[in-house]
């Protein structure tokens, strides 16, 4: 355990480093001493103080939290489906969440919802993510072929995207602009109320996911073994679906669809930690998810500053090579 504890410390140091970079670096560069002084003395009446406390600090914290949630959701799904190339985005979960958010954001006025609260968007995203997972699980109960299951997940994503496109075609221009910006994926615009909401919801869901470590480890050896260890498979399935959908749906609600974090980061955690024990992997994946997402958000902000790139564009450049490498390794193993 000393080895893993040391790695956790290293992960925390890297996370702190990227948090500081995200706070200090941008279109307006702020020196590290000045940034620390503004944070520790809670200076808000200066220009740099307003930039840090109202824009960069809530964004940096939200980015790390959302990355941890996406990585944990991906890990849960990969263990559950026993497939290393499964993730919230690949299986259409993020697309389902985006569809329900589109119904709220683009069709909210027509059903009498004049003010859209972030909590309402979170509920809508969770409902969309859960609906897609339930459909996939229904199909998975009849079809055991992994490739077929993945194709069905992709098709669900395309169907959700098609319905979203229809909503966009009939949406009002004023609403459409906001949704299009949201759909590109970005952690900009986070306020402290939203950070608190993500912290509370995400913290509870991450803690709940960690409590599933023992049944997850038993499930790695097959359903029959898990049953012999006293795991209630039906309840276990329901909890995995609920937690993974809620984690992915919550992030999608606030930041838009973010690809590859839930797919690539769990593999990074396995390689870095050298274990399949979920008691160790879940905290490791959460920390690595926070680190990688913070790094990708930093690149998205500063690469072509002051123009900000969509976060999914950066995560795709980062995650796609990992997935391709994994597929090549599996091919070579066969």
Buried (B, 14 or more C-beta within 10 A) or exposed (E): EEEBEEBBEEBEEBBEEBBBBBBBBBEBEBEEEBBBBBBEEEBEEEEBBEBBBEBBBBBBBBBBBBBBBBBBBBBBBBBBBEBBBBBBBBBBBBBBBBBBBBBBBBBBBEEEEEEBEBEBBBBBBBBBBBBBBBBBBEBBEEEEEBEEBBEBBBEBBEBBBEBBEEBBEEBEEEBBEEBEBBBBBBBBBBBEEBBEBBEEBBEEBBEBBBEBBBBBBBBBEEEEEBBEEEBEEEEBBEBBBBBBBBBBBBBBBBBBBBBBBBBBBBBBBBEBBEBEBBBBBBBBBBBBBBBBBBBBBBBBBBEEEEEBBBBBBBBBEBBBEBBEEBEEEEEEEE
